[in-house]
Amino acid sequence: MASLDQIQQDLQILPQEALNLVYQFIQLLKKGSQTSQITQTPQPSLAPMISAPDATDWSDLIGCVDAEEDLSVNYKNYLAEGLEQKYGYR
């Protein structure tokens, strides 16, 4: 386990961008600590608490559908074409 002195020495040599990430991580840990004190539920020691809106993990869906590469930009065109093919007789 690292001592506080060692952590402080390591922080002094980090670039500003890395310090920003460390700060954000500390805020996340503090938020998880506050949430666990309110709910009185035990948390794993290494896993930070994630708030409900952030808890949705969509990464399981990545790659599960085959679609056009520019779908996020041209979705309206693809939708119109698909509806025309399916319901063109209307």
Stockholm file with secondary structure:
# STOCKHOLM 1.0

chainA/1-90         MASLDQIQQDLQILPQEALNLVYQFIQLLKKGSQTSQITQTPQPSLAPMISAPDATDWSDLIGCVDAEEDLSVNYKNYLAEGLEQKYGYR
#=GR chainA/1-90 SS CCCHHHHHHHHHTSCHHHHHHHHHHHHHHHHHHHHHHHHTCCCCSSSCCCCGGGGCCGGGGTTSSCCCTTHHHHHHHHHHHHHHHHHTTC
#=GC SS_cons        CCCHHHHHHHHHTSCHHHHHHHHHHHHHHHHHHHHHHHHTCCCCSSSCCCCGGGGCCGGGGTTSSCCCTTHHHHHHHHHHHHHHHHHTTC
//
